[in-house]
Amino acid sequence: MKSKKFETLAIRTQLERSEFNEHSTPLHLTSSFVFDDTEQMRAMFSDEIQGNIYSRFSNPNTTELIDKICLLEGAEAGWATATGMAAVFTAFGALLEQGDHVLSCRSVFGSTHTILTKILPKWGISHSYVDINDTENWQDYVQENTKIVYIETPTNPGIDIIDLEWLGNFCKKNKLLFIVDNCFATPYLQQPIKYGANLSIHSATKYIDGQGRVMGGLIAGDANLIDEIQGFARHSGPALSPFNAWVLSKSLETLPVRMDRHSENALKLAEWLEQHQEVELVKYPFLPSHPKYDIAKKQMYAGGGIVTFIVKGGLEKGKRFLDKLKMISMTANLGDSRTIATHPASTTHSKLTDEEREEVGILPGLIRVSVGLEHIDDIIADINQAL
């Protein structure tokens, strides 16, 4: 199957058919599995043979999803969790020890910021934020106890782009683990492991589901790291439900088609917004005006579905814009088939201070649009009347 194209792998990677010869993978809604005899039970619990024991450990539906994401990411192994943030925390919890240090890009999702600044310090784990555009000085932030470099690209919500090839070489030179939150791009648009990442993490709740139905998280990467993650997760319990795994695996079958349309709509919207007199600034990876346009074109197949822009007039004008939207949704999600608009300063990144938000470009008038699959004319018409 590895020789097949991405679209084929996303559709044709599935469990072996049962005696019923089903065409679509069935649901395995069971909390536990039975053993043929005591010797088989003993061998499975001691990891001498592989098999399903308990759905907190593994389940056929979860296994199918993991196998699929590993093929699509080009990874050796993977693990699934209940949410995207469970995936982030599980990776940190499994791989970090007291006294370790994390080097991170400054622009990260609000909950990731909270983990780095409030939760990990409880266990003696420190962090440093680095300006992604200041590559000449990254070396100055590496400490003797630095273990992980953690980044998002494109970042949330600033849509900054980090050169994965440069950072992969940097991590290899400094013998650091390299972890990428690949949620915005998905494995269809970007495969960080090709550039030296040890782990690629997803909030499968977003584009992998694609319709705002279920939550899930995925981690794919080096087998030795996944072994540690698996041991941590089996006992801490951030398990993905079999039903959600089934939904997400089916959703991956349409990921390429959806991401093509998301990206096409987003680019058209970004180009239109750049010409609007009420818009101060537009950020989108595949706009030539993006400062890292050339890098985005090098490492991404398309620009993805997220556009950010700054409305002239600051906070009050931004709030007025959102309140005037008629079709576009205001909700705490992204990557949906429906277009969604949010105000990061008062929602996803509200826990940051004003200074912290300003440092990563989250200005009071910044609007993040997760561009959906509706007709682009209708998306533009709603934004136009609101502006």
DOKEVO-813123 format. One record per residue (C-alpha): residue number from 1; residue in three letters; x, y, z. Coordinates in steps of 0.5 Angstrom, whole numbers, plus 2048, in hexadecimal, padded with zeros to 3 digits. Last residue first. Layout:
<pts>
<pt i="NUM" aa="ala" px="X" py="Y" pz="Z"/>
...
</pts>
This chain:
<pts>
<pt i="387" aa="leu" px="7DD" py="85A" pz="80D"/>
<pt i="386" aa="ala" px="7D7" py="856" pz="80F"/>
<pt i="385" aa="gln" px="7D4" py="857" pz="808"/>
<pt i="384" aa="asn" px="7DB" py="854" pz="805"/>
<pt i="383" aa="ile" px="7DC" py="84F" pz="80A"/>
<pt i="382" aa="asp" px="7D5" py="84C" pz="808"/>
<pt i="381" aa="ala" px="7D6" py="84D" pz="800"/>
<pt i="380" aa="ile" px="7DD" py="84A" pz="801"/>
<pt i="379" aa="ile" px="7DB" py="843" pz="804"/>
<pt i="378" aa="asp" px="7D5" py="843" pz="7FF"/>
<pt i="377" aa="asp" px="7D9" py="844" pz="7F9"/>
<pt i="376" aa="ile" px="7DE" py="83F" pz="7FB"/>
<pt i="375" aa="his" px="7D9" py="83A" pz="7FB"/>
<pt i="374" aa="glu" px="7D9" py="836" pz="802"/>
<pt i="373" aa="leu" px="7DE" py="831" pz="803"/>
<pt i="372" aa="gly" px="7E1" py="835" pz="809"/>
<pt i="371" aa="val" px="7E6" py="83A" pz="80B"/>
<pt i="370" aa="ser" px="7E8" py="83A" pz="812"/>
<pt i="369" aa="val" px="7E9" py="842" pz="813"/>
<pt i="368" aa="arg" px="7ED" py="845" pz="818"/>
<pt i="367" aa="ile" px="7EB" py="84D" pz="81A"/>
<pt i="366" aa="leu" px="7F1" py="851" pz="81D"/>
<pt i="365" aa="gly" px="7EE" py="858" pz="81F"/>
<pt i="364" aa="pro" px="7F1" py="858" pz="826"/>
<pt i="363" aa="leu" px="7F8" py="855" pz="823"/>
<pt i="362" aa="ile" px="7FA" py="84E" pz="824"/>
<pt i="361" aa="gly" px="801" py="84F" pz="821"/>
<pt i="360" aa="val" px="805" py="84B" pz="825"/>
<pt i="359" aa="glu" px="808" py="850" pz="829"/>
<pt i="358" aa="glu" px="802" py="854" pz="82A"/>
<pt i="357" aa="arg" px="7FE" py="84E" pz="82D"/>
<pt i="356" aa="glu" px="804" py="84D" pz="832"/>
<pt i="355" aa="glu" px="803" py="855" pz="834"/>
<pt i="354" aa="asp" px="7FC" py="855" pz="834"/>
<pt i="353" aa="thr" px="7FD" py="84F" pz="839"/>
<pt i="352" aa="leu" px="7FB" py="848" pz="837"/>
<pt i="351" aa="lys" px="7F5" py="844" pz="839"/>
<pt i="350" aa="ser" px="7F0" py="847" pz="834"/>
<pt i="349" aa="his" px="7F4" py="843" pz="82F"/>
<pt i="348" aa="thr" px="7EE" py="83F" pz="82C"/>
<pt i="347" aa="thr" px="7E9" py="844" pz="82E"/>
<pt i="346" aa="ser" px="7EA" py="84B" pz="82F"/>
<pt i="345" aa="ala" px="7F0" py="84D" pz="82B"/>
<pt i="344" aa="pro" px="7EE" py="847" pz="826"/>
<pt i="343" aa="his" px="7E8" py="84A" pz="823"/>
<pt i="342" aa="thr" px="7E5" py="844" pz="81F"/>
<pt i="341" aa="ala" px="7E2" py="843" pz="818"/>
<pt i="340" aa="ile" px="7DF" py="83C" pz="816"/>
<pt i="339" aa="thr" px="7DE" py="83A" pz="80F"/>
<pt i="338" aa="arg" px="7DA" py="833" pz="80F"/>
<pt i="337" aa="ser" px="7DD" py="82D" pz="80D"/>
<pt i="336" aa="asp" px="7E1" py="82D" pz="813"/>
<pt i="335" aa="gly" px="7E9" py="82E" pz="814"/>
<pt i="334" aa="leu" px="7E8" py="833" pz="81A"/>
<pt i="333" aa="asn" px="7E4" py="833" pz="821"/>
<pt i="332" aa="ala" px="7E2" py="837" pz="826"/>
<pt i="331" aa="thr" px="7DC" py="83A" pz="823"/>
<pt i="330" aa="met" px="7DA" py="841" pz="81F"/>
<pt i="329" aa="ser" px="7D6" py="83E" pz="818"/>
<pt i="328" aa="ile" px="7D6" py="841" pz="812"/>
<pt i="327" aa="met" px="7CF" py="842" pz="80F"/>
<pt i="326" aa="lys" px="7CD" py="849" pz="812"/>
<pt i="325" aa="leu" px="7D3" py="84D" pz="814"/>
<pt i="324" aa="lys" px="7D2" py="853" pz="817"/>
<pt i="323" aa="asp" px="7D4" py="852" pz="81E"/>
<pt i="322" aa="leu" px="7DB" py="850" pz="81C"/>
<pt i="321" aa="phe" px="7DC" py="856" pz="818"/>
<pt i="320" aa="arg" px="7DA" py="85A" pz="81E"/>
<pt i="319" aa="lys" px="7DF" py="856" pz="823"/>
<pt i="318" aa="gly" px="7E4" py="858" pz="81E"/>
<pt i="317" aa="lys" px="7E2" py="85F" pz="81E"/>
<pt i="316" aa="glu" px="7E2" py="860" pz="825"/>
<pt i="315" aa="leu" px="7E9" py="85C" pz="826"/>
<pt i="314" aa="gly" px="7ED" py="860" pz="821"/>
<pt i="313" aa="gly" px="7EA" py="865" pz="81B"/>
<pt i="312" aa="lys" px="7ED" py="862" pz="815"/>
<pt i="311" aa="val" px="7EC" py="85B" pz="815"/>
<pt i="310" aa="ile" px="7F2" py="856" pz="816"/>
<pt i="309" aa="phe" px="7F2" py="850" pz="812"/>
<pt i="308" aa="thr" px="7F3" py="848" pz="813"/>
<pt i="307" aa="val" px="7F2" py="843" pz="80E"/>
<pt i="306" aa="ile" px="7F1" py="83B" pz="80F"/>
<pt i="305" aa="gly" px="7F0" py="836" pz="80A"/>
<pt i="304" aa="gly" px="7F6" py="833" pz="808"/>
<pt i="303" aa="gly" px="7FC" py="837" pz="803"/>
<pt i="302" aa="ala" px="7FD" py="831" pz="7FF"/>
<pt i="301" aa="tyr" px="802" py="82B" pz="7FE"/>
<pt i="300" aa="met" px="806" py="82E" pz="803"/>
<pt i="299" aa="gln" px="80E" py="82E" pz="805"/>
<pt i="298" aa="lys" px="811" py="832" pz="7FF"/>
<pt i="297" aa="lys" px="80B" py="837" pz="7FE"/>
<pt i="296" aa="ala" px="80A" py="838" pz="805"/>
<pt i="295" aa="ile" px="812" py="83A" pz="805"/>
<pt i="294" aa="asp" px="811" py="83F" pz="7FF"/>
<pt i="293" aa="tyr" px="80B" py="842" pz="802"/>
<pt i="292" aa="lys" px="80F" py="843" pz="809"/>
<pt i="291" aa="pro" px="80D" py="84B" pz="809"/>
<pt i="290" aa="his" px="806" py="84A" pz="806"/>
<pt i="289" aa="ser" px="805" py="84F" pz="801"/>
<pt i="288" aa="pro" px="805" py="84A" pz="7FB"/>
<pt i="287" aa="leu" px="7FF" py="847" pz="7FF"/>
<pt i="286" aa="phe" px="800" py="83F" pz="7FF"/>
<pt i="285" aa="pro" px="801" py="83F" pz="807"/>
<pt i="284" aa="tyr" px="7FB" py="844" pz="809"/>
<pt i="283" aa="lys" px="7FB" py="84A" pz="80D"/>
<pt i="282" aa="val" px="7F7" py="850" pz="80B"/>
<pt i="281" aa="leu" px="7F9" py="857" pz="80E"/>
<pt i="280" aa="glu" px="7F5" py="85E" pz="80F"/>
<pt i="279" aa="val" px="7EE" py="85C" pz="80C"/>
<pt i="278" aa="glu" px="7E8" py="861" pz="80B"/>
<pt i="277" aa="gln" px="7EB" py="863" pz="804"/>
<pt i="276" aa="his" px="7EA" py="85C" pz="801"/>
<pt i="275" aa="gln" px="7EF" py="85A" pz="7FC"/>
<pt i="274" aa="glu" px="7F3" py="855" pz="801"/>
<pt i="273" aa="leu" px="7ED" py="852" pz="803"/>
<pt i="272" aa="trp" px="7EB" py="850" pz="7FC"/>
<pt i="271" aa="glu" px="7F2" py="84C" pz="7FB"/>
<pt i="270" aa="ala" px="7F1" py="849" pz="802"/>
<pt i="269" aa="leu" px="7EA" py="847" pz="800"/>
<pt i="268" aa="lys" px="7EC" py="843" pz="7FA"/>
<pt i="267" aa="leu" px="7F2" py="840" pz="7FD"/>
<pt i="266" aa="ala" px="7ED" py="83D" pz="803"/>
<pt i="265" aa="asn" px="7E8" py="83B" pz="7FE"/>
<pt i="264" aa="glu" px="7EE" py="837" pz="7FA"/>
<pt i="263" aa="ser" px="7F1" py="834" pz="800"/>
<pt i="262" aa="his" px="7EA" py="832" pz="803"/>
<pt i="261" aa="arg" px="7E9" py="82F" pz="7FD"/>
<pt i="260" aa="asp" px="7EF" py="82B" pz="7FC"/>
<pt i="259" aa="met" px="7EF" py="829" pz="803"/>
<pt i="258" aa="arg" px="7E8" py="826" pz="803"/>
<pt i="257" aa="val" px="7EA" py="822" pz="7FD"/>
<pt i="256" aa="pro" px="7F0" py="81F" pz="800"/>
<pt i="255" aa="leu" px="7ED" py="81E" pz="807"/>
<pt i="254" aa="thr" px="7E7" py="81A" pz="804"/>
<pt i="253" aa="glu" px="7EA" py="813" pz="806"/>
<pt i="252" aa="leu" px="7EC" py="816" pz="80C"/>
<pt i="251" aa="ser" px="7E5" py="817" pz="80F"/>
<pt i="250" aa="lys" px="7E4" py="80F" pz="80F"/>
<pt i="249" aa="ser" px="7EA" py="80F" pz="814"/>
<pt i="248" aa="leu" px="7E7" py="814" pz="818"/>
<pt i="247" aa="val" px="7E0" py="811" pz="819"/>
<pt i="246" aa="trp" px="7E3" py="80A" pz="81A"/>
<pt i="245" aa="ala" px="7E8" py="80D" pz="81F"/>
<pt i="244" aa="asn" px="7E2" py="811" pz="822"/>
<pt i="243" aa="phe" px="7DE" py="80B" pz="823"/>
<pt i="242" aa="pro" px="7E4" py="807" pz="826"/>
<pt i="241" aa="ser" px="7E5" py="80D" pz="82C"/>
<pt i="240" aa="leu" px="7EC" py="810" pz="82C"/>
<pt i="239" aa="ala" px="7F0" py="80E" pz="832"/>
<pt i="238" aa="pro" px="7F3" py="814" pz="837"/>
<pt i="237" aa="gly" px="7F4" py="80E" pz="83C"/>
<pt i="236" aa="ser" px="7FA" py="810" pz="840"/>
<pt i="235" aa="his" px="7FC" py="809" pz="841"/>
<pt i="234" aa="arg" px="7FC" py="807" pz="839"/>
<pt i="233" aa="ala" px="7FE" py="80E" pz="837"/>
<pt i="232" aa="phe" px="804" py="80E" pz="83B"/>
<pt i="231" aa="gly" px="806" py="807" pz="838"/>
<pt i="230" aa="gln" px="804" py="809" pz="831"/>
<pt i="229" aa="ile" px="808" py="810" pz="831"/>
<pt i="228" aa="glu" px="80E" py="80C" pz="833"/>
<pt i="227" aa="asp" px="80D" py="807" pz="82D"/>
<pt i="226" aa="ile" px="80B" py="80D" pz="829"/>
<pt i="225" aa="leu" px="812" py="810" pz="82A"/>
<pt i="224" aa="asn" px="816" py="809" pz="828"/>
<pt i="223" aa="ala" px="811" py="809" pz="822"/>
<pt i="222" aa="asp" px="813" py="810" pz="81F"/>
<pt i="221" aa="gly" px="80D" py="814" pz="81D"/>
<pt i="220" aa="ala" px="805" py="814" pz="81D"/>
<pt i="219" aa="ile" px="801" py="817" pz="823"/>
<pt i="218" aa="leu" px="7F9" py="818" pz="822"/>
<pt i="217" aa="gly" px="7F4" py="81C" pz="825"/>
<pt i="216" aa="gly" px="7EC" py="81B" pz="825"/>
<pt i="215" aa="met" px="7E6" py="81E" pz="826"/>
<pt i="214" aa="val" px="7DF" py="81D" pz="822"/>
<pt i="213" aa="arg" px="7DA" py="821" pz="81E"/>
<pt i="212" aa="gly" px="7DD" py="827" pz="81B"/>
<pt i="211" aa="gln" px="7DD" py="825" pz="814"/>
<pt i="210" aa="gly" px="7E4" py="825" pz="812"/>
<pt i="209" aa="asp" px="7E6" py="81F" pz="816"/>
<pt i="208" aa="ile" px="7ED" py="81F" pz="814"/>
<pt i="207" aa="tyr" px="7EC" py="827" pz="813"/>
<pt i="206" aa="lys" px="7EB" py="828" pz="81A"/>
<pt i="205" aa="thr" px="7E9" py="823" pz="820"/>
<pt i="204" aa="ala" px="7EF" py="81F" pz="81D"/>
<pt i="203" aa="ser" px="7F4" py="824" pz="821"/>
<pt i="202" aa="his" px="7FA" py="822" pz="81E"/>
<pt i="201" aa="ile" px="801" py="820" pz="820"/>
<pt i="200" aa="ser" px="807" py="81F" pz="81C"/>
<pt i="199" aa="leu" px="80D" py="81C" pz="820"/>
<pt i="198" aa="asn" px="814" py="81B" pz="81F"/>
<pt i="197" aa="ala" px="815" py="820" pz="81A"/>
<pt i="196" aa="gly" px="81A" py="820" pz="815"/>
<pt i="195" aa="tyr" px="818" py="823" pz="80E"/>
<pt i="194" aa="lys" px="814" py="81D" pz="80C"/>
<pt i="193" aa="ile" px="811" py="81C" pz="812"/>
<pt i="192" aa="pro" px="80E" py="823" pz="812"/>
<pt i="191" aa="gln" px="809" py="821" pz="80C"/>
<pt i="190" aa="gln" px="805" py="827" pz="80A"/>
<pt i="189" aa="leu" px="7FE" py="828" pz="805"/>
<pt i="188" aa="tyr" px="7FB" py="821" pz="806"/>
<pt i="187" aa="pro" px="7FE" py="81F" pz="80D"/>
<pt i="186" aa="thr" px="7FA" py="825" pz="810"/>
<pt i="185" aa="ala" px="7FC" py="82C" pz="80F"/>
<pt i="184" aa="phe" px="7F9" py="82F" pz="815"/>
<pt i="183" aa="cys" px="7FA" py="829" pz="819"/>
<pt i="182" aa="asn" px="801" py="828" pz="818"/>
<pt i="181" aa="asp" px="803" py="82A" pz="81F"/>
<pt i="180" aa="val" px="80B" py="828" pz="81E"/>
<pt i="179" aa="ile" px="80F" py="824" pz="823"/>
<pt i="178" aa="phe" px="817" py="824" pz="822"/>
<pt i="177" aa="leu" px="81B" py="820" pz="828"/>
<pt i="176" aa="leu" px="822" py="824" pz="828"/>
<pt i="175" aa="lys" px="829" py="821" pz="827"/>
<pt i="174" aa="asn" px="82B" py="828" pz="826"/>
<pt i="173" aa="lys" px="82D" py="827" pz="81E"/>
<pt i="172" aa="lys" px="827" py="823" pz="81D"/>
<pt i="171" aa="cys" px="823" py="828" pz="820"/>
<pt i="170" aa="phe" px="826" py="82E" pz="81C"/>
<pt i="169" aa="asn" px="825" py="829" pz="815"/>
<pt i="168" aa="gly" px="81E" py="828" pz="817"/>
<pt i="167" aa="leu" px="81D" py="830" pz="818"/>
<pt i="166" aa="trp" px="820" py="832" pz="811"/>
<pt i="165" aa="glu" px="81C" py="82C" pz="80E"/>
<pt i="164" aa="leu" px="816" py="82E" pz="811"/>
<pt i="163" aa="asp" px="816" py="836" pz="810"/>
<pt i="162" aa="ile" px="811" py="839" pz="814"/>
<pt i="161" aa="ile" px="80B" py="83C" pz="811"/>
<pt i="160" aa="asp" px="807" py="841" pz="815"/>
<pt i="159" aa="ile" px="7FF" py="841" pz="815"/>
<pt i="158" aa="gly" px="7FE" py="845" pz="81B"/>
<pt i="157" aa="pro" px="7F8" py="841" pz="81E"/>
<pt i="156" aa="asn" px="7FB" py="83C" pz="81F"/>
<pt i="155" aa="thr" px="802" py="83B" pz="81B"/>
<pt i="154" aa="pro" px="802" py="838" pz="814"/>
<pt i="153" aa="thr" px="807" py="834" pz="817"/>
<pt i="152" aa="glu" px="806" py="832" pz="81E"/>
<pt i="151" aa="ile" px="80D" py="831" pz="822"/>
<pt i="150" aa="tyr" px="810" py="82D" pz="828"/>
<pt i="149" aa="val" px="817" py="82C" pz="828"/>
<pt i="148" aa="ile" px="818" py="827" pz="82E"/>
<pt i="147" aa="lys" px="81E" py="825" pz="832"/>
<pt i="146" aa="thr" px="821" py="82B" pz="835"/>
<pt i="145" aa="asn" px="825" py="829" pz="83B"/>
<pt i="144" aa="glu" px="82C" py="82C" pz="839"/>
<pt i="143" aa="gln" px="828" py="832" pz="837"/>
<pt i="142" aa="val" px="827" py="834" pz="82F"/>
<pt i="141" aa="tyr" px="824" py="83C" pz="82F"/>
<pt i="140" aa="asp" px="82B" py="83F" pz="82D"/>
<pt i="139" aa="gln" px="82A" py="83A" pz="827"/>
<pt i="138" aa="trp" px="824" py="83D" pz="824"/>
<pt i="137" aa="asn" px="827" py="844" pz="823"/>
<pt i="136" aa="glu" px="828" py="844" pz="81C"/>
<pt i="135" aa="thr" px="821" py="841" pz="81B"/>
<pt i="134" aa="asp" px="81E" py="847" pz="81D"/>
<pt i="133" aa="asn" px="818" py="846" pz="819"/>
<pt i="132" aa="ile" px="815" py="841" pz="81E"/>
<pt i="131" aa="asp" px="816" py="845" pz="824"/>
<pt i="130" aa="val" px="817" py="840" pz="829"/>
<pt i="129" aa="tyr" px="813" py="83F" pz="82F"/>
<pt i="128" aa="ser" px="817" py="83B" pz="835"/>
<pt i="127" aa="his" px="815" py="835" pz="839"/>
<pt i="126" aa="ser" px="815" py="832" pz="840"/>
<pt i="125" aa="ile" px="814" py="82B" pz="843"/>
<pt i="124" aa="gly" px="814" py="82B" pz="84B"/>
<pt i="123" aa="trp" px="80E" py="827" pz="84B"/>
<pt i="122" aa="lys" px="809" py="82D" pz="84D"/>
<pt i="121" aa="pro" px="80D" py="830" pz="848"/>
<pt i="120" aa="leu" px="809" py="82C" pz="843"/>
<pt i="119" aa="ile" px="802" py="82E" pz="844"/>
<pt i="118" aa="lys" px="802" py="836" pz="844"/>
<pt i="117" aa="thr" px="807" py="839" pz="83F"/>
<pt i="116" aa="leu" px="808" py="833" pz="83A"/>
<pt i="115" aa="ile" px="801" py="830" pz="83B"/>
<pt i="114" aa="thr" px="7FE" py="837" pz="83B"/>
<pt i="113" aa="his" px="801" py="838" pz="834"/>
<pt i="112" aa="thr" px="7FF" py="832" pz="831"/>
<pt i="111" aa="ser" px="7F8" py="834" pz="834"/>
<pt i="110" aa="gly" px="7F8" py="83B" pz="830"/>
<pt i="109" aa="phe" px="7FB" py="838" pz="829"/>
<pt i="108" aa="val" px="802" py="83A" pz="828"/>
<pt i="107" aa="ser" px="806" py="840" pz="825"/>
<pt i="106" aa="arg" px="80C" py="840" pz="829"/>
<pt i="105" aa="cys" px="810" py="83B" pz="826"/>
<pt i="104" aa="ser" px="812" py="836" pz="82B"/>
<pt i="103" aa="leu" px="818" py="833" pz="82F"/>
<pt i="102" aa="val" px="816" py="82E" pz="834"/>
<pt i="101" aa="his" px="81B" py="82D" pz="83A"/>
<pt i="100" aa="asp" px="81C" py="827" pz="83F"/>
<pt i="99" aa="gly" px="81D" py="827" pz="846"/>
<pt i="98" aa="gln" px="818" py="822" pz="848"/>
<pt i="97" aa="glu" px="816" py="81D" pz="842"/>
<pt i="96" aa="leu" px="813" py="81E" pz="83B"/>
<pt i="95" aa="leu" px="812" py="819" pz="836"/>
<pt i="94" aa="ala" px="80B" py="816" pz="838"/>
<pt i="93" aa="gly" px="808" py="81C" pz="83B"/>
<pt i="92" aa="phe" px="80A" py="821" pz="836"/>
<pt i="91" aa="ala" px="807" py="81C" pz="830"/>
<pt i="90" aa="thr" px="801" py="81A" pz="835"/>
<pt i="89" aa="phe" px="800" py="822" pz="836"/>
<pt i="88" aa="val" px="800" py="823" pz="82E"/>
<pt i="87" aa="ala" px="7FB" py="81D" pz="82C"/>
<pt i="86" aa="ala" px="7F7" py="81F" pz="832"/>
<pt i="85" aa="met" px="7F6" py="826" pz="82F"/>
<pt i="84" aa="gly" px="7F4" py="823" pz="829"/>
<pt i="83" aa="thr" px="7EF" py="81F" pz="82C"/>
<pt i="82" aa="ala" px="7ED" py="818" pz="82E"/>
<pt i="81" aa="thr" px="7F4" py="815" pz="82C"/>
<pt i="80" aa="ala" px="7F7" py="811" pz="826"/>
<pt i="79" aa="trp" px="7FE" py="80E" pz="826"/>
<pt i="78" aa="gly" px="803" py="80D" pz="820"/>
<pt i="77" aa="ala" px="808" py="809" pz="81D"/>
<pt i="76" aa="glu" px="80E" py="809" pz="818"/>
<pt i="75" aa="ala" px="80B" py="810" pz="814"/>
<pt i="74" aa="gly" px="80A" py="812" pz="80D"/>
<pt i="73" aa="glu" px="805" py="817" pz="80F"/>
<pt i="72" aa="leu" px="7FF" py="813" pz="80B"/>
<pt i="71" aa="leu" px="802" py="80C" pz="80C"/>
<pt i="70" aa="cys" px="802" py="80E" pz="814"/>
<pt i="69" aa="ile" px="7FB" py="811" pz="813"/>
<pt i="68" aa="lys" px="7F8" py="80B" pz="810"/>
<pt i="67" aa="asp" px="7FB" py="806" pz="815"/>
<pt i="66" aa="ile" px="7F9" py="80A" pz="81B"/>
<pt i="65" aa="leu" px="7F2" py="80B" pz="818"/>
<pt i="64" aa="glu" px="7F2" py="803" pz="817"/>
<pt i="63" aa="thr" px="7F4" py="802" pz="81E"/>
<pt i="62" aa="thr" px="7EF" py="806" pz="821"/>
<pt i="61" aa="asn" px="7E9" py="802" pz="81E"/>
<pt i="60" aa="pro" px="7ED" py="7FC" pz="820"/>
<pt i="59" aa="asn" px="7ED" py="7FE" pz="827"/>
<pt i="58" aa="ser" px="7F3" py="7FF" pz="82B"/>
<pt i="57" aa="phe" px="7F6" py="801" pz="832"/>
<pt i="56" aa="arg" px="7EF" py="804" pz="835"/>
<pt i="55" aa="ser" px="7EB" py="7FF" pz="831"/>
<pt i="54" aa="tyr" px="7EE" py="7FA" pz="835"/>
<pt i="53" aa="ile" px="7F2" py="7F3" pz="833"/>
<pt i="52" aa="asn" px="7F3" py="7F4" pz="82C"/>
<pt i="51" aa="gly" px="7F8" py="7F0" pz="829"/>
<pt i="50" aa="gln" px="800" py="7EF" pz="828"/>
<pt i="49" aa="ile" px="804" py="7E9" pz="82B"/>
<pt i="48" aa="glu" px="809" py="7E9" pz="830"/>
<pt i="47" aa="asp" px="807" py="7F0" pz="833"/>
<pt i="46" aa="ser" px="806" py="7ED" pz="83A"/>
<pt i="45" aa="phe" px="7FF" py="7EF" pz="83A"/>
<pt i="44" aa="met" px="7FE" py="7EB" pz="833"/>
<pt i="43" aa="ala" px="802" py="7E5" pz="835"/>
<pt i="42" aa="arg" px="7FE" py="7E4" pz="83C"/>
<pt i="41" aa="met" px="7F7" py="7E5" pz="838"/>
<pt i="40" aa="gln" px="7FA" py="7E0" pz="833"/>
<pt i="39" aa="glu" px="7FC" py="7DB" pz="838"/>
<pt i="38" aa="thr" px="7F6" py="7DC" pz="83C"/>
<pt i="37" aa="asp" px="7F1" py="7D9" pz="836"/>
<pt i="36" aa="asp" px="7EE" py="7DC" pz="830"/>
<pt i="35" aa="phe" px="7EE" py="7E3" pz="832"/>
<pt i="34" aa="val" px="7E8" py="7E8" pz="833"/>
<pt i="33" aa="phe" px="7E8" py="7EF" pz="831"/>
<pt i="32" aa="ser" px="7E6" py="7F6" pz="835"/>
<pt i="31" aa="ser" px="7E2" py="7FC" pz="834"/>
<pt i="30" aa="thr" px="7DE" py="7FA" pz="82E"/>
<pt i="29" aa="leu" px="7DC" py="7FF" pz="829"/>
<pt i="28" aa="his" px="7DF" py="7FC" pz="823"/>
<pt i="27" aa="leu" px="7DC" py="7FF" pz="81D"/>
<pt i="26" aa="pro" px="7DC" py="7FC" pz="816"/>
<pt i="25" aa="thr" px="7E1" py="7FE" pz="811"/>
<pt i="24" aa="ser" px="7DE" py="7FF" pz="80A"/>
<pt i="23" aa="his" px="7DD" py="7FA" pz="805"/>
<pt i="22" aa="glu" px="7DB" py="7F4" pz="80A"/>
<pt i="21" aa="asn" px="7DD" py="7ED" pz="808"/>
<pt i="20" aa="phe" px="7D9" py="7EA" pz="80E"/>
<pt i="19" aa="glu" px="7DF" py="7E6" pz="810"/>
<pt i="18" aa="ser" px="7E3" py="7EC" pz="811"/>
<pt i="17" aa="arg" px="7E6" py="7F0" pz="80D"/>
<pt i="16" aa="glu" px="7ED" py="7F3" pz="80E"/>
<pt i="15" aa="leu" px="7EE" py="7F9" pz="811"/>
<pt i="14" aa="gln" px="7EE" py="800" pz="80D"/>
<pt i="13" aa="thr" px="7F3" py="803" pz="809"/>
<pt i="12" aa="arg" px="7F0" py="804" pz="802"/>
<pt i="11" aa="ile" px="7ED" py="80B" pz="803"/>
<pt i="10" aa="ala" px="7F3" py="80F" pz="806"/>
<pt i="9" aa="leu" px="7F8" py="80B" pz="802"/>
<pt i="8" aa="thr" px="7F4" py="80C" pz="7FB"/>
<pt i="7" aa="glu" px="7F4" py="814" pz="7FC"/>
<pt i="6" aa="phe" px="7FC" py="814" pz="7FE"/>
<pt i="5" aa="lys" px="7FE" py="810" pz="7F8"/>
<pt i="4" aa="lys" px="800" py="808" pz="7F9"/>
<pt i="3" aa="ser" px="807" py="806" pz="7FA"/>
<pt i="2" aa="lys" px="806" py="805" pz="801"/>
<pt i="1" aa="met" px="800" py="800" pz="800"/>
</pts>
